């Protein structure tokens, strides 16, 4: 989703329309290899990001002689099209996508490792972590997206110190609904995940290298059951409500009926256009421990069937991995750049800076295939607890259902 194009960012003097790529990003073509003679690259990209990449493609072609064809694709179908076409040899050399595709792409054998070289340390840690699957880097990251709390600073001048403090501040301001978050009849665990992590209950544990371990399901930890009890209490108190879907949450915040809205950067434009004095706050913890949201990372993959892998790696690392290009992609989508230097530049805007601060506590959404078994049962269980079912037995059934599905 995309924040409106009217430009709620004021990056005084930032000019990224013309992309000048005078130097390399620090990565390099693998030693002893050169770009394939007569190579040409086909790059599938989200149609809304097409213009942002034209300068980089032209510059690369001019400097290397490798032609780059950019093909705009529907973001809703690009992954499935790639999985279907890559094995036939008719797919692209490079495809734009999201890090949580990695499990599926890897299982289907359609992506090749990439070599970031010295530039690996130039990226936000969460972006680099999300681009790595089972110890191998498969994606050149360009954007990091996470949720945070949008606060109506005219109603509530200061950030909340805790979840309870947030509710109390809203009530003191005379609001019947201090806080809104998208739920709906089947729940929305993505938006509730920071509260769950505050209870020390991630979905999966991690191994020594930081990879998610599907054999270590942490939903059933003591913290998971504490979180379930908290969900039930918040449902009974009215702080969480499955009648509130995404549109209702937005309407209440824009109408000034709610002062705090847990959502993502895709909704900032609507709030600013609606005349709200928006501040971006960390997710207030119900426990005192950090409330860590999921991070979604976007980037570029190289096809395992590409005949031009060296050129593709070079184009990604040394051209799409530059500050100018990452800022151009930022301008196209208003999502925090993955490259640290570009992120810091974009964070001249306080709204972007707010999301960057919250993102420092974020964790990559698990890309392992077993995550699909979690989504299947997770939201429905949370919605049931919010609506009054027994937290302990409902959460235990969730754990049992997910365990059985994974096995």
VENKA-V653713 format. One record per residue. N is the residue number from 1. RES is the residue in one letter. PSI is psi in whole degrees, 0 to 359 (* if undefined). NEAR is the number of other C-alpha atoms within 12 Angstrom. D_FIRST is the distance of its C-alpha to the first C-alpha in whole Angstrom. Layout:
n = {N;N}
res = {RES;RES}
psi = {PSI;PSI}
near = {NEAR;NEAR}
d_first = {D_FIRST;D_FIRST}
This chain:
n = {1;2;3;4;5;6;7;8;9;10;11;12;13;14;15;16;17;18;19;20;21;22;23;24;25;26;27;28;29;30;31;32;33;34;35;36;37;38;39;40;41;42;43;44;45;46;47;48;49;50;51;52;53;54;55;56;57;58;59;60;61;62;63;64;65;66;67;68;69;70;71;72;73;74;75;76;77;78;79;80;81;82;83;84;85;86;87;88;89;90;91;92;93;94;95;96;97;98;99;100;101;102;103;104;105;106;107;108;109;110;111;112;113;114;115;116;117;118;119;120;121;122;123;124;125;126;127;128;129;130;131;132;133;134;135;136;137;138;139;140;141;142;143;144;145;146;147;148;149;150;151;152;153;154;155;156;157;158;159;160;161;162;163;164;165;166;167;168;169;170;171;172;173;174;175;176;177;178;179;180;181;182;183;184;185;186;187;188;189;190;191;192;193;194;195;196;197;198;199;200;201;202;203;204;205;206;207;208;209;210;211;212;213;214;215;216;217;218;219;220;221;222;223;224;225;226;227;228;229;230;231;232;233;234;235;236;237;238;239;240;241;242;243;244;245;246;247;248;249;250;251;252;253;254;255;256;257;258;259;260;261;262;263;264;265;266;267;268;269;270;271;272;273;274;275;276;277;278;279;280;281;282;283;284;285;286;287;288;289;290;291;292;293;294;295;296;297;298;299;300;301;302;303;304;305;306;307;308;309;310;311;312;313;314;315;316;317;318;319;320;321;322;323;324;325;326;327;328;329;330;331;332;333;334;335;336;337;338;339;340;341;342;343;344;345;346;347;348;349;350;351;352;353;354;355;356;357;358;359;360;361;362;363;364;365;366;367;368;369;370;371;372;373;374;375;376;377;378;379;380;381;382;383;384;385;386;387;388;389;390;391;392;393;394;395;396;397;398;399;400;401;402;403;404;405;406;407}
res = {X;X;X;X;X;X;X;X;X;X;X;X;X;X;X;X;X;X;X;X;X;X;X;X;X;X;X;X;X;X;X;X;X;X;X;X;X;X;X;X;X;X;X;X;X;X;X;X;X;X;X;X;X;X;X;X;X;X;X;X;X;X;X;X;X;X;X;X;X;X;X;X;X;X;X;X;X;X;X;X;X;X;X;X;X;X;X;X;X;X;X;X;X;X;X;X;X;X;X;X;X;X;X;X;X;X;X;X;X;X;X;X;X;X;X;X;X;X;X;X;X;X;X;X;X;X;X;X;X;X;X;X;X;X;X;X;X;X;X;X;X;X;X;X;X;X;X;X;X;X;X;X;X;X;X;X;X;X;X;X;X;X;X;X;X;X;X;X;X;X;X;X;X;X;X;X;X;X;X;X;X;X;X;X;X;X;X;X;X;X;X;X;X;X;X;X;X;X;X;X;X;X;X;X;X;X;X;X;X;X;X;X;X;X;X;X;X;X;X;X;X;X;X;X;X;X;X;X;X;X;X;X;X;X;X;X;X;X;X;X;X;X;X;X;X;X;X;X;X;X;X;X;X;X;X;X;X;X;X;X;X;X;X;X;X;X;X;X;X;X;X;X;X;X;X;X;X;X;X;X;X;X;X;X;X;X;X;X;X;X;X;X;X;X;X;X;X;X;X;X;X;X;X;X;X;X;X;X;X;X;X;X;X;X;X;X;X;X;X;X;X;X;X;X;X;X;X;X;X;X;X;X;X;X;X;X;X;X;X;X;X;X;X;X;X;X;X;X;X;X;X;X;X;X;X;X;X;X;X;X;X;X;X;X;X;X;X;X;X;X;X;X;X;X;X;X;X;X;X;X;X;X;X;X;X;X;X;X;X;X;X;X;X;X;X;X;X;X;X;X;X;X;X;X;X;X;X}
psi = {157;133;149;160;4;345;80;7;142;92;58;109;0;120;111;6;321;120;116;116;75;335;177;164;352;341;179;160;138;140;135;1;149;162;141;135;131;16;152;143;134;126;117;130;154;128;331;349;3;309;327;340;354;320;318;320;316;317;318;316;318;320;332;343;2;115;138;118;117;128;116;130;157;123;336;342;355;322;310;321;319;314;323;323;332;314;339;350;1;358;184;169;325;141;139;140;196;150;331;4;346;318;314;317;319;316;324;355;32;1;149;151;153;159;109;339;217;343;352;322;358;357;154;138;319;329;317;319;317;335;356;133;121;42;0;136;126;352;139;108;146;346;148;129;132;163;164;178;122;126;135;99;343;329;318;104;333;150;151;145;344;172;314;322;323;313;318;319;317;318;322;334;4;19;130;334;83;326;137;146;139;128;265;172;329;16;180;82;336;314;334;353;320;325;322;317;332;339;8;36;70;167;307;151;176;156;187;334;2;7;142;135;107;342;352;75;111;357;327;10;164;324;329;318;328;319;318;317;320;318;314;319;320;327;317;326;348;3;332;138;121;351;346;106;188;319;319;319;315;314;319;321;316;332;357;12;341;141;340;134;116;110;189;179;339;343;358;318;317;321;316;316;334;5;12;134;93;132;148;122;156;158;121;128;141;357;343;340;156;140;101;115;170;146;132;127;135;149;203;136;150;133;139;341;2;138;1;48;324;313;320;316;317;315;317;305;315;353;303;344;20;159;319;315;319;327;326;319;324;315;328;337;351;37;137;127;151;331;127;315;319;322;318;323;314;330;5;335;128;332;314;320;322;315;326;320;314;322;339;338;359;159;144;138;131;130;0;147;329;344;332;327;333;311;327;326;340;303;320;319;316;318;320;319;315;326;6;1;163;122;316;310;325;318;322;320;321;311;316;317;315;318;315;321;321;319;*}
near = {19;24;24;23;19;17;21;29;31;19;25;12;11;22;19;29;22;19;29;25;27;16;20;29;33;24;28;30;27;20;12;8;15;20;29;22;15;16;24;29;38;33;40;37;36;33;26;26;36;27;27;30;45;30;29;43;36;27;27;34;26;14;21;26;20;27;29;34;27;31;28;24;24;21;25;16;19;28;35;21;24;39;31;20;23;32;21;16;19;17;30;42;42;48;50;48;41;38;42;33;39;43;29;25;35;29;18;23;21;35;38;35;32;38;33;36;25;18;30;31;21;30;39;37;27;40;44;37;37;45;46;39;35;26;18;23;31;44;47;54;47;53;49;50;46;44;44;48;45;50;42;38;29;20;29;32;20;23;31;31;22;25;34;23;24;37;34;24;30;34;22;16;23;17;25;21;33;37;43;42;43;37;34;27;23;26;34;33;35;36;35;44;42;42;40;41;40;30;33;30;30;40;44;33;24;21;14;10;14;22;27;32;25;30;21;22;32;29;38;32;25;21;25;34;32;27;35;44;29;34;41;32;23;29;28;21;18;23;35;41;36;36;24;30;24;27;20;24;34;34;24;29;41;31;21;33;27;38;48;53;49;46;42;44;41;30;37;43;31;29;36;27;18;21;18;32;28;38;34;41;40;41;51;37;33;32;24;19;22;29;37;38;42;40;43;39;43;43;44;42;49;45;44;33;27;33;27;32;33;35;40;50;41;42;49;46;44;38;43;51;46;40;40;37;46;48;41;40;44;44;39;32;35;42;45;52;48;48;42;33;26;37;42;28;32;39;28;22;24;23;38;41;30;35;42;42;29;37;43;32;28;37;40;42;42;43;37;32;25;29;30;23;26;35;28;24;31;37;30;27;38;50;37;34;37;40;31;27;23;25;30;28;21;31;37;28;26;35;34;22;24;31;28;17;20;23;12}
d_first = {0;4;7;10;12;15;15;16;17;21;22;25;26;23;24;22;22;25;25;28;28;32;32;31;28;31;31;33;34;36;39;42;39;38;36;37;39;37;34;31;27;25;21;18;15;12;13;11;12;16;17;17;19;22;24;24;25;27;29;29;31;33;34;34;35;32;30;27;25;21;20;16;15;12;10;11;14;15;16;19;20;21;22;24;25;26;29;31;30;28;25;24;25;22;18;15;13;13;16;16;17;20;22;22;22;25;27;26;28;26;25;27;28;27;29;28;32;32;29;27;28;26;23;22;23;21;19;22;23;20;21;24;25;29;30;28;26;24;21;20;18;16;13;13;11;12;13;16;18;17;21;22;25;27;27;28;29;29;26;27;30;29;27;31;31;27;29;32;31;29;32;34;32;33;29;30;26;26;22;20;17;15;18;19;22;21;20;17;18;15;15;19;20;21;23;25;25;27;29;30;28;26;25;27;29;30;32;34;32;29;28;27;30;29;33;32;30;30;29;33;34;35;32;30;33;33;29;30;33;30;28;31;32;29;29;32;32;29;26;24;24;22;23;20;16;13;14;18;17;15;18;20;19;19;22;24;25;23;23;21;17;16;12;10;9;6;9;11;11;12;15;16;17;18;21;20;22;19;20;19;21;21;21;24;26;29;31;31;30;27;24;21;18;16;15;12;13;12;15;18;20;24;25;28;30;29;33;32;30;32;31;27;28;29;26;24;26;27;25;21;23;24;23;23;20;18;18;17;14;13;14;12;8;10;10;14;16;17;21;23;24;21;19;22;22;19;20;22;20;21;17;16;20;19;16;18;21;19;18;21;22;19;20;18;17;20;20;23;24;25;22;21;25;23;20;23;25;23;21;24;26;25;24;28;29;27;29;33;33;35;33;35;36;32;31;34;33;30;31;34;31;29;32;33;30;30;34}
